[in-house]
Amino acid sequence: MKIKVFSKLIAVLLISFISCKGKEKQATAKEGLDKRKPNIIYILTDQWRGSALGYAGNPDVKTPNLDALAKTSVNFTNAVSVLPVCTPHRAALLTGKFPTTTGMFVNDLYLPDEEVTMAEIYKSEGYNTAYWGKWHLDGHGRSGFIPKERRQGFDYWKALECSHNYNKMPYYDNDDTELKYWDKYSPFAIVEDANQYLANQEKDGKPFLAVLSIATPHFPHHSAPQKYKDMYPPAALTLNPNVAKKFEKRSREELQGYYAHATATDEAIGLLLKQIEALQLLENTIIVFSADHGEMMGAHGVRPWAKQMAWDESIKVPFLIRYPGIDSQKGAVVNAPINTPDILPSLLGLSNITIPEGIQGDDLSDLIKNPNPNADRTALVMNVAPFAGNYNQLPYRAIRTKQYTYTRTTEGPSMFFDNVKDPYQMNNLLGKPEFEKIQQDLDIKLKEKLAEIDDEFESRDYYLKKYNYVFDDKKPAIPYWEFDNGKGLVQSPKPVQ
């Protein structure tokens, strides 16, 4: 009898010992998972306005893969582009600084070597770095080879300065100086190559930063694959009430291709997300989906294709972020704006990496991990030197909160909207007595934001002279096309050796 009791006691102790060991191993494994540096996969699209997605409430566009991602991510409903056009947004994204600080405030400039960038920071922390697609930060023309020393810390490289030929997209393959072409519609080709990269990285074991710069749904819209265009008969498409009568027909025609590009790109992104899951990378990867700016599409009497403006069609972009450990936060909404310079410090905060001095954006990692739909903050948006099709417009500075937009040009206050009550921004409240106190408060907030970054808010000519930028006489922009005939001049905030 005593032997049986003793045997049972030994068995219980053995089971307890094994169980404790198992729990200890699980705890150690979890601790190891928590200490691993997260991978970053940043999906940067071009000209995809924040309203042109199914999960954002658009009644027409089909984006099932991004709708599914939104359900497992934190959704910033009022994400804005600090200066809604390509080069300035990309420079602010990679540096965490404002365009007036870096001098990167028009297209086709060269981002100086002296700037510390996203890839350089992550690389210094032991990350592999990779970039695909449109770059638009080199300033040496739009089709030339970009050598490794000008790639701002990105090692794996299948990219080009700028092209929107989606069906025959050119690119350079790492250090090969021969121009190549993707063999299919570029979003699918880029994702296919990125998926192979991810498979290789999964074997490598090092953390990685992978930026997929997919140039759609930027114009030309007619070049979208026909099968996706067939999904959107122009006559059946919904126009917002702020679209000018004179642009209704053209806007429907452009929306057909715009939504077709969006749906095709959504399908490509779905293949990327599927690969991330298949490689079991989800639990240790930060995934971001966003865009560099929106597009007016005929709203407020502004032609389709246009951006640079302070209206929501131009400045609002999608911003979904999924991160390791996300749980009850899945599908959460944040209505407080996130601005372009905030993205880098927020990613560094989520990665437990020290934020370098000089970065001006705010670390919103706490808000991302503890999303609060009632939180609010002020985001500064600007157009320092309107160029090209926007040349005749005045420079502006604007702020966007979760409820209001307030804008001043160099001639004074110009726009004031309650975006909650007036989502299409059709009722300018500027100068109305009943809103005088709110307008005054917003004006103070705008001036405070400018003071924080030492923004002088001067005329276009002031900034062009400050940085010695020269626009073309006939087409008021940096003449990138001159590189095609050997006459191009690199223009940059700092002299290029």
N, C-alpha and C positions, 0 to 999 in steps of 0.2 A: 504493500500500500504506500509505504514511504517512498519506495523507488518510483512509483507512478507519479506521486505528487512532485518529487524532485525533478522528474523528467519534464513534467508540464511547466515547472518553474523555469527550467533551462530553456525550453521552447519559447516561452513568453519573453524571456530576456533576449534571446537570439532575434526574435521578430522585432522587438523594440529597438535593438541595436541596428538591425538592417534598415528599419524604418527611419531611424534618426540619421543614419548614413545617407539614405536616399534623399531626405529632406535637406540635409547639409549640401549634397551635390546639386539639388535643384536650386537652393539659395545661392550657391557659388555660381551656377550657370546663369541665374538671373542677374547676379551682380556683374558677371562678365558681360552679359548682353547690355546692361545699363551703362557700362563703362566703354563699350565699343563706340567709336566715333561714327555718327550716322552718315550714310551716303546722301548725296544731294542730286536729285534729278529735277532740273528746271526746264519746263516747257514754255518757251517764249514764242508766242505767235505775233503776227504783224497786222495791225489795223483791225483787230477783233474787238469791237466795242462791247462794253459790259452787258448790254441788253440783248445781244444777239445769241442767246443760248436758251435751250429749253428750260433748264433749272432756274433761269432768271425770269421766267414767265413769258418768254416770247411765244406767241401762238403759232408761228409758222415753222421756224427753223428746227431741224431734227439733229439733236446732239446726244444720243442715248448714252454714249460712253462717258462723256463729261457730266451728264446728269447723274450717272451712277457714282462717279468720283465725288461729286458734290455731297452725296449722302454719307460718304466716309471721310469728309474733310471739314475744315473750318472755312466758311464762305464769307469773305469781306465784300459786302454789297456795295460799298462806296470806295473801292480802290480807285485811285486816280494816278494819271501820268503827270509827273512834275512839269514836263514841257512836252506837250503831245505831238511829237514827231520823232522819227527813228533815232538818229545819232544822239541827241540830247538825253532821251530816255535811257538808251543803252549805257551811255557814260555814267549817268546817275546810278543805274542799277549796279554796275561793276565797281563803282568807287564809294557809294553811299554819300555822295556830296551833291550839292545843288549846282545847276548849270552856271549860275553867276559866280560860283566859287572856282569851278574847274575851267571856265571859259568855253565849255562845250555846249553851245546854245543854238547852233544851226547844223544842218546836215553836211556831211562830207568833210569833217575836220578830222585831224589825227589826234587821238588821245595820247598825251605825252607819256613817255617812259617813266617819268618821275612819279606818276600817280600809282598808288598802291591799290591793286584790284582784287576782286573776289577770288580769282584763280590763284593769284600769288599768295594770298593769305591762306587758303586751304592747302595749297601745295607745301607751304612752310610747315603745315601741321601733318604732313605725311600722306596727303591725298594724291591720287592720280587725278588728272584733269583732262577733260575732253570737250570739244566744241564742234557742232555741226551747223551748216546753213549760213544764213545771212549774218554778216559781222557789222559792217557799216561804222567802223571806228578807226580805219586805217588812213584815210585821207590821201591815199596815193592813187586815186582813180578807182573805178568800180570793178575792174576786171583783172588787175595785176596780181602777181604772186605776192603773198604776204609771208615773209620769212619768219622763222621761229622767234627771233628776238622782238618782233612786233606783235606777237600774239597775246601779250599781256598775261602770261603765265599758263596758257592752255597748251598742253603737250600733244595729245591726240587731236588731229585737226583735219576735218573734211568740210571746208568752208570756202566762201568767197565774200569779197567786200559787199557787193550788192547785185542781185539779179531777181527779176520777177518773171522769168521764163520758166514757169512751173513744169512744163512738159518736156523741156530740154534744159534743165537747170545745170549751169556750169559750177565746178568746184575744183579745189586743189586738194590732192591727197597727201596730207602731211608735208614732207619735204620734196615731193616731186614737183618740179616747176612746170610740167606739162599740164595745160588746162584739160580737165576731163568733164564728162557730162553724166548726170544720173540717168539710168536707163529706164526710168519710169517717172510718173507724176511725183514730184519731189517730196511731199510729205511722206509718202509710202517708202520711197528710197531711203530717206534719212532715217526713218524709224527702223527699217530693215537693217541698216548698218549699225545703228545704235543698239539694237537687240543683240547683235553679234558681239558688240563691245561689252555689253552687260554680262553675257555668258562668259566671256574671257575674264572679266573683272571678278566674277563670282569665284573663279578658280584662283585668281591672284591673291585674294584675301585682304588687300589694302582697301581702305575707304576711298570713295571716288566722288568727284564733282563732275556731273555730265549736264551740259547745257545744249538743248535742242532748239535751235533758232529756226523755226518753221515760218516761211515768209507769207503764207496764206493767213487770212482771206483778203489780203491787200490786192488792189487792182493790179493787172487787168482781170476783171471778173468774167469776161466772156470766155476765158481760157480754161475755166473749170471743166472737168470731164463731163461729157454729155449725159451720162446716166444719172449724175447728180443734178444737173440742170433740169432734167425732165421731171424731177420731184417738185419743182417750183415754177409752175406756170405764172407768168407775171401778173395776169389779171386776177389771180386768186390771192395775191399777197397783201398783207395788211400794212397800211401806211399809218404812221403816227400822226396825230392831229396837227403837229407843228410843221409838217412837211408842206412847203410852199406849193401852191397850185401849179406854178410854172414848171416844177420839177417832178410832178407826180408820175408822168409817163416814164421819164428817164430813171427815176428812183426805182420803179418796179423792175425795169430792165436790169439795172445794176444789182438790185437785191436778188434777182434770180441767180446770177453768178456768184454773188457774195455768199448767199446761203449754201449754194452748191459747194463752194470751196470749204465753207465751215463744216458741212456734213462729211465731206471727204476727209478733211483733216481730223475730225472727230473719230472717224473710222481708223485712221492711222494711229492716233493716240490710243485708241482701244487696243491695238496690237502691242503697243509699248507697255500698257498697263498689264496686259495678259502675260507678257514676258517677265515683268517684275514679279508678278505673283508666282509664275511657274518656277522661277529661280529662288523663290522663298526670300526675296529681298524686302518685302513689304514691312516687316517688323523692325527693320533698322535703316529705313530710307525716308528722307524728307522729300515729298513730291510737291512741286508747285506748278500750277497752270496759270498763265497770265498772258498779257499782251503789252506792246509798247505804247499803244494809243488807240483811240477809236476812229470813227469817221462820221462826217455830218450827214451824208445820204439825203441831202435836200432839206434838212430841218432848218428852220429859221431863215429860209431863203438862201442857204449856202449850198453850192453845188455838191453833188456826190464826189467822193474821193477826198474832199478837203478835210484837214485837221487843223492843228495849231490854235484853234479857238478855245474859249473858256466854257462853252456849253458842255453839258454832260455827254452828248453824242461824241464829242471829241476827247474829253479828258477821262471819262469813266472806262475802266477796263475790268475784265474778270480777274479775280484772284482767289484761287482755291489752294489750300495748303493742308497736306496730310503728313503727320509726323509720328515717329516711334512713340508708342505708349498712348496714342490717341484712343479714347474709349468712349466715355459718355459724351465727349465733345464732338463725336461724329455727327455731321449734319448741322452743327451749330452755326449761327449767323452772328457776324459782328457788323454793326452799322457804322461804327466809328471809322473814318477814312484811314487807309494805309497809303502812304505816298512812296514814290519810287526810291528816294534815298533811305527809307525805313527798311527796305527789304534785306539789304546786306547785313546790317547789324542785327536784325531779327533772326536771320539764318545763323549767324555766328552765335547768338544767344541760345538758340535751340541746339547748337552743336557744342556748347560749352567751350567756345573759343573766345579768348580775350579780344575785345573790339579795339582796333588800333586807334590812336589819337588822330584827330582830324576828320573822322567820319561824322557827318552832320545829322544823318537820319537817326530816328529813335529806335531803340530795341523794344519791339512789341512782342517778344517771346512770351512774356507773362500773360498778355491778353490772348495770344494764340492758344496757350495751354489752359487758360481760364476764360473762355469767350463769354463776353457779356453784351447782349444786344442793346443794352441801355447806355453803355459807355460812349463817350464822345471825345473828340479831339479835333485839332485844327490842322488841315493840310494846306501847304502853300503850293500854288500852281502858277506858272508864268509863261510868257512868250517875250523873250528879251529883244529879239531882232527879227520880226516877221520877214519871211523871205519867199521867193518863188511866187506861187499863186496867191499867197497871203501878204505880199509885199506892201500893198496899199492900206493895210490895217495898222492900227496903233499898237505899240507894245503894251502889255498889261501885266498886272500881278493880281492874283485872285486867291481867296481861301475857300475851302470846301469843308463844312462840318457835316454831321449826319443829317442835318436839316436844311442848312442854308448854303447858298453860293453868293459870294460878294466879290465884285471885281472893280478895280480901278485901272484906267489907262493912264498914259502920261499926261492926259488932259483933265483927269479927274474921275470920280465914280461913274461907272457905266452900267453895271448890272447888279441886281439884288433879287434873289429868288428864294421862296420857301419851297424846297424840293419835295417835301412831304405832302403839302397841300396842292402843289403845282408841279407834278413830276415831269411835265413836258416843257417847263420853264417858259410859259407863255404870258405870265403876268409879272412884269417888272415892277417891284415894290419901291424902287428908288425914289426918294423924295416924298413919299406918302406920309402925312403927319402921324398916322396911327402906328407906323413902323419906324419912326424916327429914332427911338431909343435903341432898338435892335440894330438899326443901321450904324449908329454911333459905336455900339459895342463891337460890331464886326469890323469897323474901320480901325478901331484900336487894336484888335487882334491881328489884323493884317499888318499894321505898322510894327507890332511886336515881333511877328514872324520875320519881317524884313530886317529888323534890327539884330535878331538872333544870328543871322548869317551875313551881316554887314552888306546887305544888298542896297546899293545906292539908288536903284530904280530910276535910271536916266534914260535918255533917248537911244534909239537904235544906233545913230551915228556915234554916240559916245562910246558904246561898247565895240563897235567895229574899229574905231580908231585905237581904243585901248589895246586891242589884240592884233592890230594891223591886218584885219581881214579885208579882203577885196572881193566884192561881188562882180559878176559879169555885167556889162552895160546893158545888154539886151534882155538877158534872163537874170533877174536879180537874185543870185544864189552863188555859192561857191562853185566855180566852173570845173567840176569834176570831169566833164567831157573833154577838156583840153588834154588830158593824159592820153587819149586815144590817138592824138596826132603829135605826141612828143613835146607838147608845150605846157603840160600841167605843172602847177606850183603847189607844193604841200603847204597847207595852212593849218596852223596849230597854235594853241594858247602859249606854248613855249617854242623857241626857235628849234628847228629840226636840223641836226648836223648832216 
